[in-house]
């Protein structure tokens, strides 16, 4: 859920971003092509980033197969008003591989929700309206109506997953988990949760619109 943001983007910027966004199928096609071509998005084409991208595709595929929507979420999505869900993301982002498939599944169950994904690094002006504790953390979902009025935002992680990251950061430097160990702990949490907390937090945000 929301951690910390700057001022909401102008409605024109949100509408323009949605017009440029990739649909879920087009984004997935891009993801597949990048891995097949041993590439990723952005200027950093290091082996580390390429490995993250390949691993994230595997996580995406797993989530597409295993995540199930909660019955109460399905009912709320059926009643959701017309809105856009714009997700700032990148294929190399581990959290995005855990979150985007859940958001896609939810959007598919919502007749009045239009869903799109926008690459963060090509849209930093928009991203900088939605910082988390001063950082360009992704994924970040921005929900807005058909006129570009912001309704709510979410991201980059469910609160419980974010708490794992923040608790580690609060430790003295010599007590903090190394990056890869921290990532493993967070992704183990995602695997056990199977998208439930994302759905529950989105349900609360949708309920607040009523």
N, C-alpha and C positions, 0 to 999 in steps of 0.2 A: 504494500500500500504506500501511499505518498510519504516520502521522507522529508524532502525540502526542495522547493522550486523557486525560480525567479518569477518575474511577471509573465502572465499568460501571453502567448503569441497573438499578434493581430489576427482577426478572423480571416483576412485575405490570405495570410501566410498559411493558415491551416487548410483552407480550401484549396490553395495552390498545391500544397503538399499532398493532399488526398488525390488531386487530379494526376499527380506524377507517380503516386505510389504503385507498387506492384501488388497484384492480387496474390492470394495465397498459392495458387497453382503456378503462377509465373515465378514467384520467389523460390518455390521448391524446385522448379526447373533450373533456375540460376544456381541454386545450391548443388544440385546433382552435376551440373556442367563444370562448376568450379572444382569439385573433387575429382571428377574424371580427368580434368586437364591439369591437375596438381597445381591449382592456383587458389587464391582467396581474394577478397575484396580489399581495396586500399593499397597504399604504397608499401606496406611491410609484407614482403613475400618470403619471410624467413621460414626455415623448416619448422620452427616452433609454431608459427601461425598456420602453416599448412596442415600440421598435425592436429591442431585444435579444430580446424575447419572439418577435416575428415571425421574426427571423433564426434563433433557436433552433429554431423549428418546422421551418424549411427544413433545418437541420442534422439534426434528428431524422429527417425523411423520407429524407434522403440516406443516413443510417446504416442505416435500416431496409432500404434497397435494396442497400447495398454490403457491409455487414459479414458475413463468413462465419465460422462457428465452426471452430477448428482441430480436426483429427481426435482428437488426444489429449485435448482438452477435452471433446469429445462423449462419449468413453468414460468419463472421470472423472465427468461429470455423471450418466450413467446409473447409476453406482454410489454416488452421494452419498447419505448418510443423510437421514432426514426432518429438515427444518429450515425455518425462515422466513428470508427475506431482506427486511429492511425498509430502504427507501431514503429518507432525508431529502433533500428536493430543493425546487426552485422552478422554474417555467417560464422565468423571466428569467435563470436561471443558465446561462452558456455551457458550463461543464464538464459540467453535467448533460445537456445536449443531446448531448454526445459519449459520455457514459458510460452513461446509462440505457438507450438502445437495445441496447447490448451486454449489459448485465445481464439485460434482458428476454429477449433471444435465448437466453442461457445458462439462465435459469430455465425457459424453455419446453422446453429439452432435458433437464431434470432432473425425472424423475417424482416425486421426493420433496421437491422444493423449492416452497414457497409464496412468491410474490413480491408485494410491496405497496409503494406509494409514499405518503409522508406529507409534507405541506407544512411546511417548516421553521418558518416564522414563526408558525404556529399552534400549534407544539409546542416552544417554546424550552426548557421544562424538560427535555424529553428530549434536545434538541440539546445542551444544556450538559453532558451526560454524555459527549459525543463531540466535544470541541473538538480542533482541529488547531493546535498551537502557540499555544493560547489564543484561537483565533478560531472562529467558527461557520461554518467552510468546508463547502461542499456541492459535490457529492453525498457523502453518507456512508452506506455500507451497513453494517448490523448484522445478522450472522447469529446465530441462536439456535435452540435446540432447541424441541420442542413444549411444554416446561415453562417456557420463558423463560430458560434458562441460555445466557448468551452463549458463542458458539463462536469467532467472530473478527469483526473489523471491517475495512473497506477504504474508502479515499478520503482526500481528495477527487479526487485525480488519480493516474494511473500515475506511478511514480517518475521516469521520464525527463521527463515534462511538468512535474512538480513541480520538478525540478532546473532547468529553464529559468526558472521563476518565482523560485526561491530565489537563483539566480546573479544575476539582474537586481537583486533586492532587496539583495544584498550589495555592489553597486557604490556608489560615492559618489553622492549624490543627483543631481549634475549629469551623471552618466554613465548613469543609468538610462534605459531606454526609456520613453517616454510610455505611458500605460495602453493606448491603442488599438493601438500598435505591438506591445506585449507580447502583448496578446490575439491579434493577428494571427499572431504567431510561434507561440504555443501551439496555435492552431487549425490552422495549417499542419502542425504536428507530428501532431496527431490525424488530419488528412486523409490523410497519408502512412502512418500506422501502421495504420489501418483496424481498430482494436480489438484488435490482437494483444497488446499489452502488458497491457491490462486482463485478457484471458483468461489470459495466462501467470501474472500475479500471483494471480489467483483460483485457478488450478490449484495453485499452491504452497500456498495457504491450505487448500484442500480436502485436499491430500495430507498436510498436517500433522495432520488429524483422524484419519487412519487409524491 
